[in-house]
Every structure is written in C-alpha cells, then in structure tokens.
Amino acid sequence: MTNINHALATELAVSQQQVDAAVRLLDEGATVPFIARYRKEATGGLDDTQLRNLHSRLGYLRELEDRRTVILNSITEQGKLTDALKKELLTADTKTRLEDLYLPFKPKRRTKGQMAIEAGLQPLADSLFDNPNQDPQQLAAGYIKPDEGIADTKAALDGAKYILMERFAEQADLLDAVRRHLSQHGQLQARVVAGQEQTGAKFKDYFEHQEPIGKVPSHRLLAMLRGRNEGVLSLSLVVDTEADSHPCEAIIARHVGWQNKGRAADAWLAGVVSWTWRVKLSLQMETELLGQSRELAEAEAIKVFALNLQDLLMAAPAGARVTMGLDPGIRTGVKVVVVDGTGKLLAQDTVYPFEPFKKVEQSLRTLDELCRRHQVSLVSIGNGTASRETERLVETLMKQSPELKLQKVVVSEAGASVYSASELAANEFPDLDVSLRGAVSIARRLQDPLAELVKIDPKSIGVGQYQHDVSQSQLARNLDAVVEDCVNAVGVDINMASAPLLTRVSGLTPTLAQNIVAYRDEQGAFTERKQLLKVPRLGPKAFEQCAGFLRIRDGKNPLDASSVHPEAYPVVKRIQERLQQPVQNLIGNSSLLQTLNPQDYTDADFGLPTVQDILKELDKPGRDPRPEFKAARFMEGVEKPSDLIPDMVLEGVVTNVTNFGAFVDIGVHQDGLVHISALTDRFIKDPREVVKAGDIVKVKVMEVDLQRKRIALTMRLEQNAADHGSGNNSSRNNGGPRREEHKPAGNGDKGQHNSRPARKEQPAPQGAMGAALAAALQKKK
C-alpha cells in the first residue's frame, strides 16, 4: 500500500502524507465532498478535483497490485520466477506491461508452436536461428517423423517457424517497441464497405479517410467507430513504407538480433520474422491500439459531457419566485402551469395559439388571467418545437400588459419528458397529464436548475456527445460525481429538498433520503440539525458526512443555516466567549470578523484551514457559489436579423459552446457565431477558457447575411466590422476552423446539446466567413 500511495503522490505532485490521509478517509467511507470541505487539515487542502483523480487512480493501482500478485503466484507455482523477472514484474507500472511480461507464462490452449515442441522440433528451430549458415532443407530432413504428423521437410520447417514466431511474439520489450512505433507512425484508415455508400451517406467524409492514429480527435474517432459498428465503414491500422518489408518486421528482426546477410537459412528466417508480424502481432496490435485510442476518446467525450453538465447544474437560479412554465407545442397546444416559489403546482391549463386552431386572443387572455391571479413574475419557456412562436406569444402578452412586469427566459427542456414519464413524477402528480408534468419541470428548472435536474438521469439531460457510444459505467460514474460535487457545493435546504436531491448529499443513500422526507412529513419541518439523528437508520457516521451540507433556515441555531459543520460549533462558541457576543451578532458582521486572527482559535482538533472557513461562513452564511440570476437584456427595436447593423454592440446569452467558437442569442430569433479567434485578444485552445453556456456577454455585429441567415459576432469590441474578413481580422490569433473539425459525427445523439430548434438547410455561403459559419452551423445542428 505504501508503494501505491507513493505513486499517487508522485502523479499528483503532492506529499505522501496528504495521500495517506486521503486514502485512509476514503477507505473509512468518507465522500470526496466531505473530505474536500471538512478534512483540509488532514489532506493538506486537497480539492475535489485532486481527490477525484486520486480516487480514480487508487482504484486502477489497486487492481494493478491485485493482478501483480496473481501473476507472481502463478509464475512461482510454475517454478519459473527468476530474480530478474521478479524485478521487472514488481516495477511494471501499467497493466499492459504486466500482461506483456506474463505472456510467456500464461496458461493457454495448445498452440501450433507447443505442438511442434512436443513433436521434438525445438532443436531444429534453435539450430537454424543460432546458425543461419546451415541449409534448412538438409537440417530439416533429420526431423521427419510421419507418425507424429511431420511427413516432410516443409512440415518440419513450418513447425520450427511456429516455435520461433511464438517465442518472438511473447517478448515484452519487443511488444513495447512495436507498440510505440505504431502509436507514433501508424495511420488509422477508414474505407466505405462496398454497397453501403447510400445507406451510410452520413459518414461520407470517412469513405476515403486516413490520419495518424495518435492525433485523431476524439469526436472523429468515435464517429468512425460508430460507422464501423453500423456496418458502413471498415477500419484498419496501416503504416506507410517505401521499403520492401514492413517497418515492424525490421523492429522484430533488430530486437531478436537477426540480419539478412544472404546465408543459407536467412530467407527462411525472414519468413519467420514476417510471419511474426503478419500472423501474430498485426491484428493484435491493431485491436489493442484501436482499443486504447477509443478509451482516450471516450475519456475526452465523457470529460466534455461532465463539464457541460456542471455548467448546466451550476447555472444561476432564479430563486423562489412564482413561475409560469410553458411547454411549447403546435397541434397539441402549449401546456401551461404555474408553480409557487417552492415549486408547488398552483394551476395548469393548455392554450392553442397556433395552427390549426389559431386561438391567439383566447390564449393571451388565459395567460394574462393566470399571471394576475397568481402574481407570476417569471415565465419559463421550453426550447423545443414552437419555442420561438411561444416566445413571441409571451412577448405580445408583455407588451399588452406591461404592468405584469414579467420576465421571460427560454430554458432547455432536455430531459423534461424523461422526468414527466418517471415514477417520481407519477408519485408527485398522479392525476396530472404527462405533458403538464413536463411543463412543471420546465418551470422549476428556471427557479433552481440543480434541484430539478438531479431528478433526471444525467445522460438524459442532453449536454453530451456520443453518450451512447462510450463506456456507460464510466460515464455514469463521472456524471454522478459531477452531480454529487455540485449539490454539495451549493448545499441543500433539508425542509424543501426532494428525495432525489437529498440522495446526492454526502453520506445519504436513497433509503436515508426517503427516511428524511418521511420523517419531515410526519414530524414537521426540521428545526435543528441534530434532529437528523432521530431519522431511522441515520447513524453518527452518516450524520458526520451529511450534516454540513444540509441547511435549516430559521431554525433554533443560526449556524444550522450555514456550512459550518456541527462538529466545529465549539470553535464558534470560543469566538463568542472571547468577544462576548451572541452568534447572531457575529453572522454577517464583516467589520468585526475581519479583526479576528484565525490562529487564535485553533487547537488540536481544528486547524487554521477550518477556522478560516468558519470565519468566511460567518461573514456570508449559506452563500451560494452559483452566479446571480440575470437574463440578457435584448436591445429594444432589435427583434430580427434585418434590424442588425454592423458595429452594433449588443448583449446576449451564450447558448452553445463548440470547439470552434460560441453561439450567442441576441434576441433576433437567430443565434450569431463568435468564432474562437473573436472571443478574446489572446490565443486560446478552447473556447471554454473564455465562455460557457448561459453566460451573459457583450458582442459586436461583424457581418449579417440575411439571405443565408448568418450572423458573425465578436467579443473583441475594439474590432471593427470594416476589418472583418480582411487580413487584419482576428483569425491571425487562432486561425480559422479546420475542415476536419466540422466533419459530421454520423447520426448524432438526440441528447446532444442544442439550445435552438433545428435550422433549415441553406445554400452554401461564399467566402471564408461564410464557409466557417456554414461549417459551424452544420456542426451545431
């Protein structure tokens, strides 16, 4: 275990003492959020990202150690463990290296090489390899044994060839050398399967495609793999060479110490080397390297999914405001609900303002009446079919009745249908139509995105790419970790939280979450944290893990509304006693708190990091790490693309972030594109360095193509529209989007992030700006 912890410390660039403490806490059942927040002294301040990495690598290294033990025992039992081999096994730092070393000793089915050894052909193989000056035919004549299946010299030489071939292919250092060469020089080649040209047209860009396997971007590799799985593409690993023999054959020859010098047996040995590559290693290496590349691509796809999910979950909450939720629809009507500040359903209805009914005035009267009766202040509009039409309906209502002071926001409705058909929704609203349940979700996710979205499987929220192509277990683990970190970073009001939200709190299982809700329903609202210990099956360990993340507003102890852990209440008491002030006078008293020296309140149990956190929390108790809610203020009179004028500066909201830029809604029913080179005046590799979905940004209009509905924007406000497209534009910083960045990914997942309704195909635009926009918009679709 010490070796594992030492390796982890080296990888994470932290001390082994920090790792020792973190591993001990994890083994004791502590969660990552709890360790990161309340055990800073023990871990030296490791944050949740470091702890997540540590936890993941700890699992891998422990599996490696378990496998190492099995292999050592196996080779020892065979009586073949030498000191040199043991040393190599003990120093192997990857599972691949460990398995390579074990290969010669691994129990396997009888191979042709083993059968040849049993037939007595090993001396022939050794003799020809050791002394290539001998004539293979003459030497093999002495090994003909018809009774053992060796009828002639060809059979004898073939048997000897299998012996050497298998011997070469089981040498760990050779495998490593071939693997490294292919990783650096191998080309992934994709070809269309004959007859699949029409069926697989969506993969057309890969019908004749080749690029270095070590440089294939994750989205392209996953697209090609999907094409192969659908029977449209064939994939192979090739190495360009001008020599007569394959470069990997040269690596094999060099490794085993053989050179073709024209001796009697050299032609036969050349065949052995060739067979070693073509028969034994070629397919094995192709499968292995493709598998490794896929693992890396999946890891990248999962990482992007996790980052997008984090942005969505940590979006600014509108708060406890009465909200109208609108689930747009055309034929089926617009589903309307009103929920109070706690998310409780107050009213529901359906209006039919669009074809074929066109009951616009009646719909406006219904919405107006509901808003007045329940004092609605927010209108949350789902972004699906008829979203823009519904948004215009609300705009009309706002113009007709400005005294309502409504604020409208278009939100992603991804996953709302999943929630509405779930058992949770059925239990909450047994008599409510499924489509109206979806409208409730749309309203609530504006009030508090985190509290509502935790009710939905993260994979159904719609912010991922290739989510059905990656390892589902790994995806689930990573997304669950994101949800857990987000929920615990914000904290949970125990008297309002749903069971799904409580389940995500550190230390709480689904059973405990349900028990908390049941206790709350039976006994009434919690008035202090220590009441949690009365919840069935919630013991001291679970209390320790969860208490600091649960909030009780207006309870008996003001500290219960903060993130100060109950175990640290004695520290606050010492502060009170020294200052002779009640805790109410400390909370929010910045001027007083700033005069305190944290070191004065440390002791053997609570170190400086904990005391510093306590003082910060007393200053701003229960602070929410999420940004303040605000909606973009669209410029009055700018409602359609024709209203835009070059160099006009507008406010907008980022709707989608891609690898080549960001799309921004500026209130004209058509998102504009800020190319990566126009996001900032410095070089960046990833647009997320500057923006994320949901950000409110200021942009300047660079170019508007009304015919093709293309809007080019910049966040470099000093840039002028007159320079756009010239040699003076910002493309010198990051370069235009490369063609391969916009190759289609096949049939993209429906859950892929798409904050706007699908756009109709447009004629190909002209010019560099047009080409970039066309490719970008095609990718966004």
N, C-alpha and C positions, 0 to 999 in steps of 0.2 A: 504493500500500500504506500509505503514511503516513496518508492520509485514512481508510482503513478502521480502522487502529489507533487513530486519534484518536477516531473514532466509538465504537469499542468502549470506550475509556477513559471517555468521557462516559457511556455507557449503564451501565457497571458501577461508576461513581463511584470509579475508581482512576486511578493515574497512567499516562501513555502509556508510560513506561519499563517498568512492570510488564507491560503488554500486549505491548510489543515483545518482551520476553524470553519470555513465554508462547507467543506466535505462532511465534517462532524455534524454540523447543523442540518444539512440535507439528509444525512443518514438517520438523524433523530426525528425526521418528519417535518422539519420546518419548510415553509414555502419560500420561493425566491422573493416575492414582495415583502414578506415578513423579515427575512434576513437583511435585505437591502435597506429597509426602513428602520428596523429596531435593533439590529445587531452590528452596527457600524464599528463599534469598538473592537469586537471580536474579529471582524474580517478586514479591518483597516480601511473601511469605506468602499468596499467593492459595490459597484452599482448593479442594477438589474440586468443590464446588457452583459456585463462581465460574468455575472452569476449564471445567466442563461447559457453562455458559451462554456463556462466551466461545467455546468450540469450535463450538457450535451457531450462534451469531450470526456467527462468522467465515465459516462456510460460506455463510450467507444473503447476507452483504455481498459476498463474492467473486462469487457468482452474479449479484448486482445489478451489480457492476462489469463483469463479462463482458458482460452484456446491454446495459449502457450503451454499451460500446464498439461493439457490433454496431449499435445504433441510430444512434449518431453517424456511423458509417461509412456506413450506409445513406442517411441524410438528406444527408450531404455528397456522396455519389455522385449524388444527385438534383439537386444544386445548389440546395437549399432551406434550408440551415442558416444561419440568421441569428445575430447575436451574442446577441440576446435569447433565442432558442430554445435556443441552446447553453448559456446560463447556467441556464435552467430545467432542462435535461436534467442538467447537472452537479450541481445542487443537489437533484434528486429523491431522496428518502430511502427510498422504497418501490418495490417492483416495480409496484404498481398505478398509482402516479403516473407512473412511467416509461412504462408502456404507454399511459396516457391521452394523454401528450404525443406519443407516436409514432403514435397512431391516424390522424391525417390523412395521414400519410406512409407508412403501412404498405401494402405491396403487397397488393392484394386482387382478388377476382373483380370483373368488371364489374357495377356496381350500376345500379339504375334512375336514380339521380342522375347517374352518369357517362354513361350513355347519353343522358340529357337534355342534358347539357353538350355532348356530341358532336353532338347534333341542333341546337345553337345556341340553347338556351333559357336559358342563364345570364343574358344581358342582361334577359330578362323577369323572372326571379327577383330580380335585383339591383334593377331599377327599381321593382317593387312593394314590396320591402322598404324601399328608401330613401325612396320617396314613396308612402305609403299613400292619398294623396288621389286617385290615379288609379283609373279603373274597370277591374277585372281583365279583364272580358269584352272591352271595347273594345281594351285593350292586347294581349290575347292573340290577337285576330283577326289581328294582323300577323305572327304566328308560325306560322300554319297551313302545314304542309308535308306534304301527303299522301304524297309519295314517300319521306319519312323517317319515316312512321308517325304523323305529327301531323295527324290527319284533321280535328280541330275544336278549338274553344277549350278544351273540357274537357280534351282530351289535352295541350294546351299548358300549361294551368294545373296539371295533375297532374304534369307533368314538372318545372315550376318548383318545385312543392311538394316533390318528392323532392330537388331540389338544395339547398333551404334546410334541409330536415329533416336530411339527412346532414351538412350543414355544422354545424348546431347540435349534433348528437349526437356530433361529434368534437372538441368544445371541452373541454379538460382541466379548466378551472376550473368549468365547468358540471357536468360529471360529478361532480366532487368535491362541489359544493354539493348536488346531488340525493342523492348517496350519504350525505352527512352527515344530511340531513333524514330520509331513510328509516331510517337507523340509530337516530335519536332518536325518531321518531314512528311508524315502521312497526309493524304488528301481524302476527304470524305466525298465520294462520288455518288450522285443521285441520278437515276435514269428512270424514265417512264416505263411501266410494264406494258408490253405490246397489247394493243386493243383497249387500253384504259385512257386514251387521250381525251375522249369526250366526257366520260364519266368523271374523270379526275381533273377537269379543267381548272378547278380552283387551285390546284398545285402546279399550274403551268410553269411558273418560274423555276421549278425544280426538275423539269423534264430532262434538261441537259445542264446539270449544275455540278460544280466541283470547287472545293475550297479547303484550306488547311484544317485538319480536324482540331488542332489546338486553338484555332481562332474563330470557330463557328459561334456566333452569338446564340445565346440560349433560346431565343424565340424562333430562330431559323432551324436549329437542330430539332426542337420539339415539333415544329411544323413538318419537317422531313420524316421524322419518326411517325407522326400521325399519318402521313401519306403512305408510308410503308405498311402500317397497321391496317389501312383501308384497302390495301392491295393495289395502290396506284403507282407507288414508287418502289424501286429496288435500291438498296444502299450497299456500298462496298467501300473498303479501305484500300486505296491504291498508293503506290509510291512511284513518282516519275523517275525514270532512269534511262540513261543512254547506253549503259553497259550491257553486255550480253547476259549477265546474271543479275539477279535481284540483289539490291544492296544489303538486304537482311541475310542473304546467303553469304555475303562477304563477312558480315559480322559473325556469323556462326563459324565460318572457316577460321577466322582470326582468333576467335575465342578458344576453339579446340586445338589450335596450334598446327593447322594443316595448310599447306600451299600447293597449288597445282604446278609441279615442276616437270610434267611430262613423263613421270615414272610409270611403270607398268600398271600400278593399281590406282594412279591418280584419277583416271577417268571414272573408275568405279566409285572412288571416294567423293568425287564431285557429285555423283548421283546421290550418294548418301546425304551430303550437305543440302542438295536441292530438295530431296525428299523431306529432310528435317523441317525445312521452311514450309514447303508447299503442303505436305500431308499433316504434319504435327502442329506447326506453330501458326500458320497463316490464319486459319479460321479462328483458332483460339485467341490470337491477339486481336483480330477484328472484333470479335464478340466482346472481349474484355475492354478494349479501348472505347468502343461504342457505349458499353455499359457505364464506364467511368465518365465519359462525356455527358451521357444522359443524366447521371447523378448530379454533375455540376450544373447542368442546365435546369434540372428540376429544382435544385437548391436556389438558383437565381430566381426562377419563376416564383417559388414559394416566398422568397425574400421580398420581391416586389409586391406580391399579394399581401404579405404581412404589413408592409409599410403603408400600402393604400388602406388596409383595414384599420390600422392605427390612426391614420388621418381622419377616417370617417368616424370612428368611435370617439375620438377626442375633439370632434367638431364642437363649436360653441353652442351651448344650449340656449334656447330662447327663454327658458325658465317657466315658472308656474303662472302662465298666462292662459286665459280662456282661448282655445284654439279651434278653428274650423278646419276639418280635414276634407279634402276633395280628391276623390279617386276618379280621374277623368275617364270618360267613355263616350262613344258616339251613339251607336244603336241602343246600347244597354243603359244609356244615361250616365250622368255624373253622380256618383254616390257621395252623399253629404253627411258628415257627422259633426257634432260639437262636443268637445271634452273640456272639463274644468281644469284648473291649474294643477290638479293631482293626476290628471289623465282619466278621470271618471267620465263615463259616457252620459251626456245630458240630453242629446237629441239626435235623430237621424232622419234622413229623407233622401229622395232621388229626384233630380231635375233633368229635363230633356231639352236642352237649348239647341241641339244640333240636329242635322238630318237623321232620320226623315221627319222628326216631329217639329223642330224649329220653334219650341215654346220659349223664346228668349225672354219676353217680358214676364211671363209667369215664373221662370227660373230666377230672374232678378228679384222679383217680389219675395219669393221663398227665401232666398239667401239674405235679403235685407231684413226680413222679419226675424229669422234665426239670429242674425248678428245683433239686432236690437234687443231681443228677448233675453239673450244670454250674455250680452255685453262682450262680444267677441272682439279681440284685439289683433289676433294673428290668423292668417289664412295659409294653410299648408297645402300645396298643390303637387300631386304626384307627377312625375316627369314622363309617364308613358304615353300611349296613344291619346291624341286630342289634348295633350298638355298645354300646347300653345293656345289652342282655341279656348280652353278653360281659363287660362291666364288672362286672355283678352276679356272674357266674361267678367272676371273679378275686377279688372281694370275699369270696365264700364260701371260696375257697382261702386267702385271707389270714387269715380268722377261724379256719379249721380248723387251719392250720399257721402260727401267728404266729412260730415260730422261724425261718421262712424270711426274715423281715424284708424282705418285698417292698414295692416302691413302684410303684404303677400310675399311668400317665399316658395320657390319651386324646389322640391326635395326629391332625391332618388327614391323610387318606390321598389327598388330591387329587394326581393325577399318578402315583400308585404303579402304576396299571395301565398308564400310558404307559411308565414305566420297565421294567416287567416284560415288555412285548412288544417292547422296543427291542433293537437289535443289540448294544448294550453289555451288557445283561443276559444276552442269549443267549451272548455270548462268555465272560462271567464264570461263568454257571451253565448250561452247555449241556445238562445232564441233569436240570435241576430244572424242575418244573412251573411254568407261568407264574404261577399264583395264589400259589405259595410264594415266587416271586421278589418278588411284591408285599409279602409279609409281611416279607421281608428289608429291603426299603426302609422299611417302617413302623418296624422296629426301629432301623435305622441313623439315621433322621431324628430320633430321640429322642437318640441318642448325640451326633450332630453334624449339626444341620439343614442347615448351609451345605454341608458336604462331600457330603451326599446329594442335596440339591435341585439342585445345579449339574448333575447328570446328566440333569435333565429340562428340556425346553423351558419357559422361564419362563411362556409363555402357557398351559401345561397344569397349572400349579401350583394354579390355582383361587382367586386372590385379586383378580381383575379383574371389571369390569362392562363390558358391550358390547364385549368384546375382539375379537369378530368383525366389529364394525361400524366400527372405527377403522382408520386407515391402518396396515396390517400392517408396512410397512417402518419407519415412525416408532415403532410400538410395540416392534418388535424392537430397534431402536437404543437406545431408552430403557431397556428391561428389561436388555439386555446391559450397558449402562453401570452399572446398579444392581448387577448380579451382579459385575461387574469391581471396582467400588468396595468391595463387601462382602468379597469374597475377599481383596483386597489389604489391607484394613483389619485383617483378622484374621491374615493370614499363613498359609502352608501348610507342613506338615511334608513335606519332599521324599521322605522314606523311607516314607511311608504314603499319600501322595496318589494318587488315581486320575488317569488321563489327562484326563478331563473337568474335574477340579478344577484340574489344572496348566494346562490350556488357558486358564483365566480369569486366570492370573497375568500381571502386566505383562510385555510383551515376548515371551511364549511363544505360538507358533502351535500348532494341533493336531498338526502334524508334529513340532515340537520336543518337545511334551508326550509324544507316543508314543515319541520317541527317548530321553527321560529315563527313562521306565518300562522300556524295553528295556535300556538301559544298567544300570539298577538290578537288573533280573532277571539279567543276565549277569555283572556285576561285583560284585554285592552292594550293601549299603547305602552311601550316600554318607557319608564321614567328614569332609569339609570342602567348603566352597562352591566353591573353585577347581577341584574335580573337574568341575564343570559345563562347563568349557571343553573337556573331553575328550569331551563328548557330541557325536555327529555333527551338523554344521550349526549348532551353537550357538556363535556367534562373540562377539567382545567387545561389540558393540552390544546383543545380546540379553542377555548376561551383565549388563551395566550396568543394563538395565531390570528384570531379574527377581531378581537376587541378593539384594537387601534384603528381598524378600517371602518368600523361601524359608528354612525353618528346618531345622537339623540338630541334633537332640537328642543329647547325649552324644558329640559329635564331638571332633576334635582341638583345635579352637579354640572356647572357650566363647562367643565373640562370634557364632559361626555360628548359635547358637540364638536370637539377638536380632534386632531390626530395624535394628541398626547396619549400614550398608552397608559392604561390604569396602573401598570407596574411602576410607572415613573411619577405617579401622583405625589409620592413623598418628596420628590425634588421640588415640585411646585409649592408644597407645604413649607419647605425650608425657606423658599423665596418669600412667601407670605410672612412667615415669622420674622425674618430678618428685616423686612420692610414694614411690618406691622400693618399690612393692608389685606383686605379680603380679596379673594381671587377675582371678583367682579371688577375691582379697581385696577387689576393688572391687565386684564384682557383688553387689547386694543390701545393700551396706553404706551404708545411708541416712545414718547419722550422719557418716560420713567424706565422702560425696559432697556433703552439704549445706554443708560448709565450703569447697568449691571455688568459685572465681569463674570462671564460664564465659568471661569476657572474656580471661582469662589464656591460654586455649588456642586462640584464634582466629588465623588467618593469612590469607594472600592467597587460599587455596583454600577454607577453611572458615570461614564467618562465625558470628556469635552464634547464629542460629536452629539451625544444625546442631549446634553444641556443646551447646546447651541440650537438644536432642532426645537427643543421645548420653548425657548425664548422667541424663536421665529413664529412658532404656532400661537403663542400667547399674543403676539403682535397682530397676527391676522388669522384668527382661529377658523379652522374648517375651510381654508382658502381652496378654491377650485383651480387646478392647473390649466384648465381649458380657457381659451381666449374669450373675451367678452363678445356676446352676441351682437351682430350688426349685419344688416343687409346692404348690398350695394345700392347706392343712390344713382339711379339712371338719370341722365340729363333730360330735362323736360324738353319736349319738342323733337327729341331724337328717338323715334319709335320704329323706324325701318331703315334698311341699308341705304336707301336713296337720301336719307337725311344726313348721312355722314359726309364730312368734308375733310380732306387731307390736312394733317397737323392739328386736328381737333383732339383735345385731351378729355378723356372720359374715365369714369370709374366703372369697374366691372368685377365680376366674380369668376375665379378660375374654376372651370367645370371639369377639366381633364388634363392630366399631365402625361406626356409621352416622352419617348427618348429623344425626340427632335424638337420639343417645344411644349407650349401650353395653350390650351383653348380657353378663351375668355368670353363670357356672356356680358355684352354691353347694352342689353335691352332692346336689340333690334331684331329679335327672333332669328338670329343667325350668329353663331359663335365666330369670333375672329381668332386668328392664329398669331401667337407671339413665338417666332422661331427661336431656337435655343441661343442663336447669336444676337438676338434682340432683347434677351431677358436682362442682361446686365452688361456693363462695360468691361468686365473681366472674363478671362477664359474659364469656362466650366465644362465638366464632362457630363453632368447630369442635371437636368432642369430642376430636380428636387432640391438642389443646393440653394435655389432661389425662391421657388414657389411650391405650393402643394394645393391639392383640390380644396376648394372652399375659401381660399384666400381672397380678400378684397384688395384689388390692385388698381393703380392708375396706369392707363395706357394712352398712347397717341396713335391716331389713324395714319397709316402709311400709304395704303392703296386700297381702293374698293373696285371690284369688278362686279357690277350689277348683273350683267348677263350670266355670269357663271357663279354668282353668289359667293365670291371670295373676298374676305376682308383680311388685310395684313395689318398687324398692330406691332407696336414696340413698347417696351417698358423703359427704354433708353430715351427719356423725354427730351434730351438735348438733340436727338436726331431729327432731321427734317425730312419731310416727305419727298422733297425735290431730290434728295440724295439716294432715296430708296431704289435699289436695283442697279445703281451705278457702282463704279469701283470704289466709292467712298463709303459704301454701306457697311453694316456691322458684320457681314459674313466673313470678314478677314479674321475675326476673333475665334469663331468656332467652325467655320466652314459650313457649306450647305449640306442638307441631308443626303447621305449617300444612297444610291439606288437600292442597295441591298437592305437598307434599313426599313424599306417600305414594302418588301415582298409580302404577299398575303400569307397568313398563317393557316391556310386551309379553312375549314368551317369553324370559325372562332366560337368559343363558348358563348352561350346566350347570357351567361352571368358576367361576361367581360364588362369592364367599366365603360359606360356610355351614358353620359348625363343628358344627352339630347336625343330627340326622335331621329330615326334614320333619315338621311338625306337622299334625294333622288340623284341618279347618275347625271353628271353634267359632261358636256363636250370637253375634250382635253384642252386645258388652257395653254396659252403661248407664253414663252419667256421663262427665265429662271424662277421668278417669283411664282408664276402660275404653276410651273412644274412642281415646285416644292409644296405649294398649297394643295395641289391635286393629290400628290402622294400622301401628304399628311392627312387630308380629309378622307382619303381611301382607307388609310390605316385606322382612323378614328371610327369609321363605320364598322 
